[in-house]
Amino acid sequence: MAETEFSVSGVQISRRLRSLTRAGTVVVGDGRVSLLTSRGQEIDSAPLTEARAATPPWFGPGRRARVVLEGRAYGLRPGPGDDEAVLRLCEALSWAREQMDPRDG
């Protein structure tokens, strides 16, 4: 079983203007980032070395994030009451990337 380093649920995940799920889950663990639907089906995943996340400054901290997995961009928006979720996701990605063995990626 993969080790989960970070997980946040209740996240709206969209690609371009299309919402893929309104209550998805983002998981960082075992050297990968995974986007899951509310039913646990994988939308997309990528190795940490091919994943980037950032919060656009014009939305303010923690409101939204843009995640790029191997060149495919997704928008993330936290559920009600969890405005800091995407900020924690960005921090978790940075931390997990730092923890990786340089020989792995």
C-alpha positions as CSV (number, residue, x, y, z in Angstrom):
1,M,0.0,0.0,0.0
2,A,1.3,3.5,-0.9
3,E,2.2,5.8,1.9
4,T,0.0,8.9,1.9
5,E,1.9,12.1,2.9
6,F,-0.9,14.5,2.3
7,S,-4.6,14.2,1.4
8,V,-7.4,16.7,1.1
9,S,-10.9,16.0,0.1
10,G,-14.0,18.1,-0.9
11,V,-12.0,19.8,-3.6
12,Q,-13.6,21.0,-6.8
13,I,-11.3,19.8,-9.7
14,S,-11.7,21.3,-13.1
15,R,-9.9,21.3,-16.4
16,R,-10.2,24.4,-18.6
17,L,-13.9,25.5,-18.1
18,R,-15.2,22.0,-17.3
19,S,-15.8,20.8,-13.8
20,L,-14.6,17.1,-13.4
21,T,-15.8,16.7,-9.8
22,R,-17.2,19.0,-7.1
23,A,-15.9,16.9,-4.2
24,G,-12.7,15.3,-5.3
25,T,-9.6,14.3,-3.4
26,V,-6.0,15.2,-4.0
27,V,-3.4,12.8,-2.7
28,V,0.3,13.2,-2.4
29,G,2.1,10.0,-1.5
30,D,4.6,7.4,-2.6
31,G,6.3,9.9,-5.0
32,R,3.1,10.7,-6.9
33,V,0.3,13.3,-7.0
34,S,-3.2,11.9,-7.7
35,L,-6.4,13.6,-8.4
36,L,-9.5,11.5,-7.6
37,T,-13.2,11.8,-8.2
38,S,-15.6,11.8,-5.2
39,R,-16.0,8.1,-5.9
40,G,-12.3,7.4,-5.7
41,Q,-11.7,7.0,-9.4
42,E,-8.4,8.5,-10.7
43,I,-8.8,11.6,-12.8
44,D,-5.0,11.9,-13.4
45,S,-1.7,11.4,-11.6
46,A,1.9,12.1,-12.1
47,P,5.3,11.6,-10.4
48,L,6.3,14.5,-8.0
49,T,9.1,15.4,-10.4
50,E,6.4,16.2,-13.1
51,A,3.9,18.0,-10.8
52,R,3.7,21.7,-10.1
53,A,1.2,23.6,-8.0
54,A,0.7,27.3,-7.4
55,T,-1.8,29.7,-6.0
56,P,-2.5,32.6,-8.4
57,P,-1.9,35.9,-6.6
58,W,-5.1,37.5,-7.9
59,F,-7.3,35.1,-6.0
60,G,-5.6,35.7,-2.6
61,P,-3.9,33.0,-0.6
62,G,-5.7,29.6,-0.2
63,R,-8.7,30.3,-2.4
64,R,-7.7,28.4,-5.6
65,A,-4.7,26.6,-7.0
66,R,-3.5,25.6,-10.4
67,V,-1.9,22.2,-10.6
68,V,0.0,21.0,-13.6
69,L,0.6,17.2,-14.0
70,E,2.9,16.3,-16.8
71,G,1.8,19.4,-18.8
72,R,-2.0,19.0,-18.1
73,A,-3.4,21.9,-16.1
74,Y,-6.1,21.5,-13.5
75,G,-7.9,24.1,-11.3
76,L,-8.5,23.2,-7.7
77,R,-10.9,25.0,-5.4
78,P,-11.5,23.9,-1.8
79,G,-14.8,23.1,-0.3
80,P,-16.6,25.5,2.0
81,G,-14.8,26.1,5.3
82,D,-11.4,24.9,4.1
83,D,-10.0,27.9,2.4
84,E,-6.4,26.9,3.3
85,A,-6.5,23.4,1.7
86,V,-4.9,24.4,-1.6
87,L,-2.2,26.4,0.2
88,R,-1.4,23.3,2.3
89,L,-1.3,21.2,-0.9
90,C,1.3,23.5,-2.5
91,E,3.4,23.2,0.7
92,A,3.0,19.4,0.8
93,L,4.1,19.2,-2.8
94,S,7.2,21.2,-2.1
95,W,8.0,19.2,1.1
96,A,7.5,15.8,-0.6
97,R,9.7,16.9,-3.5
98,E,12.5,17.9,-1.0
99,Q,12.2,14.5,0.7
100,M,12.7,12.5,-2.5
101,D,15.9,10.7,-3.0
102,P,17.9,12.6,-5.7
103,R,18.5,9.2,-7.4
104,D,14.7,8.6,-7.8
105,G,14.0,11.4,-10.1
